[in-house]
């Protein structure tokens, strides 16, 4: 669910796929769109540093309640399994919250870009601000896989928008901000020019 001015959805056959990783002839991955080599891409998408999380959102009889507050993910990307009829996932697009409906008759895998994809691309790609609205009718169960950079991976972008930082440094800053302010400040802490 990359944000932008394109109003088409992934279900639309004319929607362009997001070419994050492509295989070369030697079997190595290159992030062509971002100009990254295989070693740098591997440190940004470290399989061993990803994890799967299960979220359970119980039915809520009160209308208008949130199961999860609005946020962006700190990961490079997250893959979310959404079952038909689950509903509740919303993204901020064009200044309005929009429901993300799963495909009819099937489970849907959604890909959200996170803060690290935003930093790596120098803001060419945006992290998706999203939330979960509680349902009055049914419980929601969501499986999410989060792909993170290695802790020691130095996040840099060719656009020079952010100062170089490690993912461990970013995570520590987010935790400090939450403790101090009650919310995540995020990438704004790493901008070269405020």
C-alpha positions, 0 to 999 in steps of 0.5 A: 500500500504505497501512498501517492497520487495513484488511486488504483489498487493492487487488485486493478490489473493495470496497477504497476507492481512495486519492484523492490527486489529482482534476481540477477543472473548470479542469484543475488538481489539488487534493489534497482529502483533505489540504486542499491547493490546486493550487499547493501540490499541484504543488510536492509532486508535481513531475513533473520531480523524479521519476525511474525506477530499475531494481533487479535482485536476483540469485538467492541460494542462501542462505535468509533473505537480503535483497535490500534492507534494511527502509526507508521511501521519502523520496518522496511516493509510489513506483510499483512494477512487479511481475511475476507470479512475481517475489515478494520484496517484503514490507511490515511490517503489524501487526508482521509482514512480509507478502509482496506477491504480484502479481496472477495472470497480469499485471504489477501496479503498486503504490503506496507512500506515502513519508515526504513523504506522511506529513509532508504529511498530519500522519501521517494517512497512513503511509509504508510500511516495506518490504523485498525478500527474496532469492529462492533460485529466481529473479532479481527485476527491479523498476521503480520510479518515485519522485515527489518534491516540488520541492527548494524546496517547503516541507513543511507539515501542518495538524496541526502535527506537524512543523515546516515544512521543505524537501525539500532540507533533509530529503534533506540531513538523511537523508544526514547521518544515514546518514553519522553513524549508518549508517541513516536517522532520517527524519521524527523529526528534524522533529517539533515535540515530541520 
